[in-house]
Amino acid sequence: MNNQYSFIIITYNEELHLPRLLLSIKELEAPVFLLDSGSTDNTIEIAEASGAVISQHPFENHPKQWDYALKNFSIQTPWVICLDADQVVTNELKAYLLDFKDENYRHVNGIYFNRKNFFKGKWIKYGGYSPIYLLKMFRFGIGYSDLNENMDHRIIVPGKTIIWKDGYILEENLKENNISFWINKHNRYSDLVAQEEVERMQHMRSQTIKPRFWGSPDERTAWLKQLWWQLPRYVRPMLYFIYRMFFQLGIFDGRTGIIFHFLQAFWFRLIVDIKIDEILQKNAKTSSKRETAPLKFIITFLVLFPFFYYFNIFYFSRVSPPSPHYSAFLANNLNYIHGLRWGLLHASAQVLSWFGFAAITDEYDLLVAGHGTLKLIYSCLGLGVISFFAAFVLSYPKKWKRKVIFLFTGILGIEALNIVRFVLLALFWNKHAERILDHHTAFNISIYLIIAVTLYFWIKDDHTLNYSDAKD
């Protein structure tokens, strides 16, 4: 058994193609892993007869299917080769693979194969379709599926890659000899591409690969995609078709090739542009619903902020004698205000001790030897600032998990700044000096400015307030 590399194949109703592929790699004697998405023909029986390791996983899109395969198969070889069922390994590529030894490629993490694509039995030689290099072989555990794509699937491999220009794979989907199959398949693909491009417009997706015209084949593709996204819709399909036909000599592919270039470069891209506009128009129709979201945010904030603010004041009266509302039970068992004050005092004292100052605390006071005493009254605890911050975060339409994490870290950050304030006051504050601002006002101004900047960066990626998107 070959211990240098394994094959991974993804399938769905591939009884027409799978025997052809398995026969082309049989001589290599490499382990074969097959991820199927619910075939109803003889695909599984064919794979079992070949000795392949088989797993099932529902299909969502190609990048996610490859991601599942790479993460769930128990690969024991240092390299893997990922192939589609309608591809075939040629004798030229087989020669490379028969001689392949990991020790000869220590400096390499990925290898590009050269693909020959066929349509209705004809090799599409021109129109930018040859050569096309696909990263199909890579070190297992190093390469991973690019999930920032909806349809175009590629493996990302950090580090050095090489190209086997003579290492051909042949790709011919025999089902596409029926033009209705080709059209139906690409109609589904157009949904994925249109949705993906809209999400890129909304900055919900980004390219994983760094776009570089003079880089690797995938980096060059990423650069060309950026150029494509900047071209005007409806114009770009015609420009692309003309470019492929005349500048990339697609006209020399003959009648069948011209049909292919028209369908792939013009028809498919035009359908994508139409569907992009349909999605944008649908979003525009729902924008009237979203117009209520800012109002809902403002109302929710204006309710929560005073509620939190005055609840803390009321609760303080319940746990502080001799208030007429004093509750011994709350004061002794649920006194979070006392707990907060205790934590701030002891944390401040600890920080001072790290800098070599002797500090002691009691229930309300922080005493620093040689510097006097600092008393922490209710207004020192930062509960008003926390009330504002909590009301804003909880009102803003983001997913609850994100809100809870941001709220928790934000409150810790506010109190960390509060501790810094107490340390500085304990060491440098002169109670008797005349000032325009007391330290409470100065701290509040500073902390509100910091909160404003923090909230800006937290919400800057949200282009609309949409409560429907905030649900988990």
PEGI-V524019 format. One line per field, one symbol per residue. psi: psi as a letter, one per 40 degrees, with the letter a starting at -180 (. if undefined). burial: # if it has 9 or more other ideal C-beta (glycine too) atoms within 8 Angstrom, else .. A space follows every 10 residues. Layout:
BEGIN
psi=???
burial=???
END
This chain:
BEGIN
psi=hhediihhhi ihgfdddddd ddddeddefi ihhhhiffie aeddddddde eihhiihihd iddddddddd eeigheidii hhiideihhi ddddddddeh hdeefdeiei hhihhhhihf ehhgdafeeh ihhhgehihh ediihheeid dhhihhhiah iihgdegiih hhhddedhdd dddddddddd dddddddddd defeiihdhh hhdeaidddd ddddddddde ihiddddddd dddddddefd deeadddddd dddddcdddd dddddddddd dddddedddd dedddddddd dddddddddd ddddddddeh ifieehhddd dddfgddddd dddddddddd ddddeeihhi iadeihhhhe eaihhgadee eedddddddd dddddhgiid dddddddddd dddddddddd dddddddehh deihidhidd dddddddddd dddddddded ehdihhddee i.
burial=.#.####### ##.##.##.. ##.##..#.# #######.#. ..##.###.# .#.##.#... ########## ..#.#.#.## ###.###### .###.##..# .#..#..### ########## .#.#.##..# .######### .##.##..## #.#####... #.##..#### ##...#.... ###.###.## ########## ......#.#. ##..#.#### ###.##.#.. #....##### ######.#.# ..#..##### ########## ###.###### ..#...#..# ..#..##..# #..##.###. .#.######. .....#...# #...#.##.# #########. ###...#.#. #...####.. ...#.#...# ########## ########.. ..#..##..# #.###.###. #######.#. ........#. .####.##.# #..##...#. ....###..# ..
END
